[in-house]
């Protein structure tokens, strides 16, 4: 007897292997007496899923409606398992999530929006976005990220908006962190711990419209000149928080707005010596050497004379 084919979503859900999530979701308590209706709900909760509008699974403590999965503000310590495979908008904001397991997004190829703001993330696993080719909006603000590694957003070429703001420990952005994100329009790196940002990290973003970099402890030395020059050339096409971006060092420019620095500010970085300068330095060095030798010679003669005079004095007394 032929069996009816399973719905496409069910096939995708069964063939996609999710990473282990631990015991957090299998040990949720359900208080109250054992009534039939409560028992039925308890059995559903024990399985870790609730039915959603699309007929796929919806994690406990989350709401699922019209391809939007909202698990925000639930005090979660880990990401929920078994999301609806057709989810387009996933909010995990305002929780206590410290890590996202590798391959977590492998099943959710329709995902467009991922909100992970205000958690305890210190990093993301390599290749997390390999299957999230349609992801357009990513919010990682208000976390504990310390660096953005190379190819962090690998394969997520559809990203339009990335928010990395308010990560106070964020001190390094790899030059290839945003490689391949040609469609990226909005990038927020404000209120972190960045003292330096490589020009290479930004010059591969032809579609960039808004760049937020204020609130960082920028060190406006010679190494920052290429980035500032690039920003000045793009200031007409790229909106930036120019009033909030200030230099924290060196001391001579401390407190100065980042965008107020001109080529004159970096004049000392381009000082070059001419042939006359080298000849003058060589002459001064020669004179100093001769003077040093003459001084040592005179000191030696003086010491020898003093020694002889002292010895002659002692003989006369005898």
Backbone torsions as a table, in degrees:
resi	resn	phi	psi	omega
1	UNK	NA	130.4	179.9
2	UNK	-75.6	142.1	176.6
3	UNK	-103.2	147.8	-179.5
4	UNK	-68.7	139.7	-179.9
5	UNK	-65.5	143.1	179.2
6	UNK	-74.7	152.2	177.0
7	UNK	-57.6	149.5	-176.2
8	UNK	-58.6	-40.6	-179.7
9	UNK	-62.0	-37.3	-179.6
10	UNK	-66.9	-40.0	-180.0
11	UNK	-63.1	-43.4	179.5
12	UNK	-64.2	-38.1	-178.1
13	UNK	-67.0	-38.8	-177.2
14	UNK	-74.5	-34.6	-175.6
15	UNK	-81.4	-13.2	-177.4
16	UNK	-94.3	121.5	-177.2
17	UNK	-92.2	123.7	178.3
18	UNK	-91.3	146.9	175.8
19	UNK	-68.0	160.4	178.5
20	UNK	-66.6	135.7	-178.0
21	UNK	-105.8	-4.0	-178.1
22	UNK	86.2	-166.8	-173.8
23	UNK	-97.2	1.0	-174.4
24	UNK	-57.3	-42.8	-173.3
25	UNK	-86.4	-16.5	-179.3
26	UNK	-92.2	-4.6	-177.0
27	UNK	-117.9	24.4	178.1
28	UNK	-68.9	128.0	-178.2
29	UNK	-76.2	154.4	173.4
30	UNK	-135.1	97.2	-176.2
31	UNK	-73.4	160.9	173.3
32	UNK	116.0	164.6	179.9
33	UNK	-69.3	160.1	-176.0
34	UNK	-84.2	80.3	174.3
35	UNK	-93.6	156.3	-175.4
36	UNK	-56.1	-45.6	-178.0
37	UNK	-65.4	-41.4	179.3
38	UNK	-65.2	-39.2	179.9
39	UNK	-61.9	-40.2	179.7
40	UNK	-63.3	-45.4	179.2
41	UNK	-65.1	-37.1	-180.0
42	UNK	-63.0	-39.7	178.3
43	UNK	-63.5	-38.3	178.4
44	UNK	-66.6	-41.9	179.0
45	UNK	-64.5	-37.3	179.7
46	UNK	-61.6	-31.9	176.7
47	UNK	-75.9	-12.5	175.1
48	UNK	84.3	11.9	-176.9
49	UNK	-137.4	157.4	171.3
50	UNK	-131.1	147.6	-179.5
51	UNK	-67.2	141.4	177.4
52	UNK	-111.3	176.8	-178.1
53	UNK	-61.2	-32.9	-175.8
54	UNK	-84.5	-0.9	179.9
55	UNK	84.9	1.0	176.5
56	UNK	-97.8	-173.9	-173.9
57	UNK	-84.3	151.3	174.4
58	UNK	-132.7	124.3	-175.4
59	UNK	-63.2	153.9	173.5
60	UNK	-58.1	144.3	179.8
61	UNK	73.3	1.9	177.9
62	UNK	-112.4	158.7	171.8
63	UNK	-116.9	140.4	-177.2
64	UNK	-128.4	123.7	-179.0
65	UNK	-157.8	127.6	177.2
66	UNK	52.7	46.9	176.9
67	UNK	66.2	17.5	174.5
68	UNK	-110.4	122.4	179.3
69	UNK	-112.0	115.7	-176.3
70	UNK	-113.4	108.9	177.0
71	UNK	-118.2	26.3	-175.7
72	UNK	-77.6	152.6	173.5
73	UNK	55.4	43.8	179.2
74	UNK	-116.4	9.9	179.9
75	UNK	57.9	37.7	-179.2
76	UNK	-77.0	139.5	176.1
77	UNK	-100.8	-11.3	177.7
78	UNK	-144.7	160.7	-178.3
79	UNK	-72.4	146.1	-178.7
80	UNK	-75.0	147.1	178.4
81	UNK	-90.1	169.0	168.4
82	UNK	52.3	57.6	173.8
83	UNK	-75.9	160.0	172.8
84	UNK	-58.9	130.3	-173.6
85	UNK	-67.9	-16.4	179.9
86	UNK	-98.7	15.4	-178.5
87	UNK	-61.1	135.0	178.1
88	UNK	-110.3	-27.6	-177.7
89	UNK	-130.1	116.7	-179.1
90	UNK	-121.3	119.1	178.1
91	UNK	-112.0	118.0	174.5
92	UNK	-118.4	24.7	-174.3
93	UNK	-70.2	156.3	173.1
94	UNK	58.7	47.9	174.0
95	UNK	-124.9	-160.5	-179.4
96	UNK	-125.6	33.3	-176.6
97	UNK	-71.9	125.7	-177.3
98	UNK	-102.2	-17.0	-177.2
99	UNK	-156.7	150.8	173.8
100	UNK	-114.5	124.2	-176.8
101	UNK	-67.4	149.6	176.9
102	UNK	-58.1	141.0	178.0
103	UNK	76.8	10.3	-175.1
104	UNK	-62.8	-32.9	-176.5
105	UNK	-95.9	8.3	-174.0
106	UNK	-61.3	-30.3	-175.6
107	UNK	-88.4	-11.9	-168.3
108	UNK	-110.3	72.0	-174.3
109	UNK	-76.6	-10.3	178.4
110	UNK	-93.0	-0.2	-173.6
111	UNK	-63.8	127.1	177.9
112	UNK	-110.0	-34.6	-175.2
113	UNK	-128.0	129.2	176.0
114	UNK	-129.5	116.9	-177.1
115	UNK	-112.2	108.8	179.8
116	UNK	-119.6	21.9	-176.4
117	UNK	-68.2	155.0	175.8
118	UNK	56.6	55.6	172.5
119	UNK	-126.1	-158.0	-179.1
120	UNK	-121.6	31.9	-177.0
121	UNK	-68.8	131.6	174.9
122	UNK	-105.6	-10.1	178.8
123	UNK	179.8	173.9	177.8
124	UNK	-126.5	145.5	-178.6
125	UNK	-68.7	150.5	178.5
126	UNK	-63.2	139.3	176.8
127	UNK	75.6	16.1	-178.2
128	UNK	-60.5	-33.3	-173.6
129	UNK	-102.1	16.4	-176.9
130	UNK	-58.2	-35.1	-177.9
131	UNK	-103.1	0.3	-178.4
132	UNK	-94.3	57.4	-174.0
133	UNK	-70.4	-17.4	-179.5
134	UNK	-101.4	1.7	-179.3
135	UNK	-63.6	126.7	-177.1
136	UNK	-114.6	-33.6	-176.2
137	UNK	-125.6	125.1	-179.2
138	UNK	-131.8	123.2	-178.8
139	UNK	-117.6	111.4	178.0
140	UNK	-118.5	22.7	-177.7
141	UNK	-71.6	160.3	178.1
142	UNK	55.5	52.1	174.0
143	UNK	-127.7	-163.6	-178.7
144	UNK	-119.2	35.0	179.5
145	UNK	-65.8	139.2	-179.3
146	UNK	-107.3	-25.2	178.5
147	UNK	-156.7	159.0	175.2
148	UNK	-112.5	105.7	-174.5
149	UNK	-75.1	171.6	178.7
150	UNK	-63.3	139.0	176.5
151	UNK	56.6	31.7	178.9
152	UNK	-59.6	-34.7	-177.7
153	UNK	-105.1	30.9	-177.5
154	UNK	-53.6	132.4	177.7
155	UNK	76.7	-11.2	178.2
156	UNK	-87.1	60.1	-173.0
157	UNK	-71.5	-11.1	180.0
158	UNK	-89.0	2.1	-178.0
159	UNK	-61.6	130.5	179.2
160	UNK	-111.1	-31.4	-175.7
161	UNK	-136.1	127.3	175.1
162	UNK	-129.3	124.9	178.6
163	UNK	-114.9	110.3	177.6
164	UNK	-115.7	20.6	-175.2
165	UNK	-72.5	162.0	175.4
166	UNK	55.5	42.1	166.8
167	UNK	-111.2	89.2	-170.0
168	UNK	-61.4	-22.1	179.7
169	UNK	-92.1	3.1	-177.8
170	UNK	-75.2	104.2	-174.8
171	UNK	-116.0	-7.9	-177.5
172	UNK	-145.3	132.3	173.1
173	UNK	-120.1	117.5	-178.0
174	UNK	-63.3	143.4	179.1
175	UNK	-55.5	-24.8	179.8
176	UNK	-107.0	21.2	-176.5
177	UNK	-61.8	-37.6	-175.4
178	UNK	-109.4	23.9	-177.3
179	UNK	-62.0	132.7	176.6
180	UNK	86.8	0.7	-178.0
181	UNK	-93.2	65.4	-175.4
182	UNK	-67.0	-22.2	-177.9
183	UNK	-93.3	-2.1	-176.9
184	UNK	-64.3	126.3	-178.3
185	UNK	-111.0	-35.1	-175.4
186	UNK	-124.5	124.4	178.3
187	UNK	-132.3	122.6	-178.3
188	UNK	-115.5	111.4	177.4
189	UNK	-117.4	21.6	-173.7
190	UNK	-76.0	156.8	174.3
191	UNK	54.3	49.9	172.7
192	UNK	-116.6	-151.5	178.3
193	UNK	-117.5	26.0	-175.6
194	UNK	-74.9	126.3	172.9
195	UNK	-104.5	-18.1	-177.2
196	UNK	-150.4	146.4	176.7
197	UNK	-139.8	125.1	-178.1
198	UNK	-69.8	139.8	175.5
199	UNK	-60.9	-34.5	-179.1
200	UNK	-59.4	-28.7	-179.1
201	UNK	-67.8	-24.6	-174.2
202	UNK	-111.4	-28.0	-172.0
203	UNK	-70.2	-10.6	175.8
204	UNK	-93.3	18.6	-179.2
205	UNK	-116.8	79.7	-175.1
206	UNK	-67.3	-23.0	-177.0
207	UNK	-94.9	6.2	-175.5
208	UNK	-63.0	126.7	-179.5
209	UNK	-113.5	-40.5	-178.0
210	UNK	-125.1	128.2	178.3
211	UNK	-131.0	121.6	179.5
212	UNK	-111.6	117.9	-178.2
213	UNK	-132.5	8.1	-178.8
214	UNK	-70.6	160.3	176.9
215	UNK	81.8	11.9	176.9
216	UNK	-105.0	153.3	179.5
217	UNK	-84.0	67.5	-174.7
218	UNK	-65.2	134.7	172.5
219	UNK	-102.0	107.8	-170.8
220	UNK	-90.1	58.8	176.7
221	UNK	-89.8	-167.3	-177.2
222	UNK	-61.5	-30.4	-177.7
223	UNK	-69.4	-17.4	-179.3
224	UNK	-87.5	-11.0	-175.0
225	UNK	-59.3	-45.5	180.0
226	UNK	-58.7	-40.8	179.6
227	UNK	-65.4	-45.1	-178.8
228	UNK	-65.5	-37.6	177.5
229	UNK	-63.8	-41.3	178.3
230	UNK	-64.6	-41.1	-179.6
231	UNK	-66.2	-39.5	179.0
232	UNK	-63.8	-36.6	180.0
233	UNK	-71.3	-23.5	-177.4
234	UNK	-104.5	2.2	-171.8
235	UNK	-62.1	-26.4	178.7
236	UNK	-74.0	-29.7	-177.0
237	UNK	-100.6	-17.6	-173.7
238	UNK	-122.8	116.8	177.7
239	UNK	-74.9	129.0	-179.2
240	UNK	-134.0	154.4	179.1
241	UNK	-83.5	67.1	-172.5
242	UNK	-62.5	-28.1	-177.6
243	UNK	-76.4	-24.4	-176.2
244	UNK	-93.6	-17.1	-178.0
245	UNK	-85.6	113.8	-177.8
246	UNK	-128.1	157.0	177.2
247	UNK	-86.0	135.9	173.7
248	UNK	-100.1	-9.3	-179.6
249	UNK	-172.9	167.6	-7.6
250	UNK	-65.7	174.1	-171.9
251	UNK	-55.9	-32.3	-175.5
252	UNK	-70.4	-17.2	178.5
253	UNK	-122.5	13.8	-178.6
254	UNK	-60.7	129.4	-179.9
255	UNK	87.7	-7.3	-179.6
256	UNK	-76.6	139.5	175.4
257	UNK	-59.2	136.9	-176.6
258	UNK	-55.7	-41.2	-174.5
259	UNK	-83.0	0.1	176.8
260	UNK	-85.5	-13.2	-179.0
261	UNK	-74.5	133.8	-179.4
262	UNK	-115.2	-176.7	177.6
263	UNK	-61.9	-30.8	178.0
264	UNK	-63.0	-31.6	-179.8
265	UNK	-65.8	-24.4	-177.9
266	UNK	-110.0	21.4	-177.9
267	UNK	-60.1	-38.1	-178.8
268	UNK	-65.4	-20.1	-179.7
269	UNK	-75.3	-12.2	-174.6
270	UNK	-118.9	17.9	178.4
271	UNK	-66.9	127.6	178.6
272	UNK	-123.8	147.8	-178.7
273	UNK	-96.1	136.3	176.2
274	UNK	-89.2	176.1	178.2
275	UNK	-62.1	-39.6	177.9
276	UNK	-61.3	-36.8	178.2
277	UNK	-64.0	-44.1	180.0
278	UNK	-64.7	-40.8	179.2
279	UNK	-64.8	-39.4	178.9
280	UNK	-64.6	-43.3	179.6
281	UNK	-63.3	-40.7	178.9
282	UNK	-64.8	-40.6	179.3
283	UNK	-64.2	-45.4	179.2
284	UNK	-61.1	-41.9	178.8
285	UNK	-62.4	-39.7	178.7
286	UNK	-64.8	-44.7	-179.9
287	UNK	-62.3	-43.7	179.5
288	UNK	-62.4	-39.1	179.7
289	UNK	-65.4	-45.6	178.9
290	UNK	-62.0	-43.1	179.7
291	UNK	-63.0	-37.5	179.5
292	UNK	-65.6	-43.0	179.3
293	UNK	-64.9	-43.7	-179.9
294	UNK	-63.2	-41.5	179.4
295	UNK	-62.3	-44.6	178.4
296	UNK	-62.5	-38.5	179.6
297	UNK	-63.4	-46.7	179.6
298	UNK	-64.2	-39.0	178.5
299	UNK	-64.9	-36.0	178.8
300	UNK	-66.5	-43.5	178.4
301	UNK	-63.0	-43.2	-179.2
302	UNK	-62.6	-42.5	179.5
303	UNK	-64.7	-38.8	-179.4
304	UNK	-67.3	-41.7	178.9
305	UNK	-63.6	-41.5	179.8
306	UNK	-63.4	-38.0	-179.6
307	UNK	-66.3	-43.6	179.8
308	UNK	-65.5	-41.5	-179.4
309	UNK	-63.0	-40.5	179.2
310	UNK	-65.1	-39.7	-179.1
311	UNK	-68.6	-40.0	178.9
312	UNK	-64.8	-37.6	178.9
313	UNK	-63.2	-41.3	-179.6
314	UNK	-66.3	-37.9	-179.8
315	UNK	-67.2	-38.4	179.6
316	UNK	-65.5	-36.6	179.5
317	UNK	-66.5	-34.2	179.5
318	UNK	-71.4	NA	NA
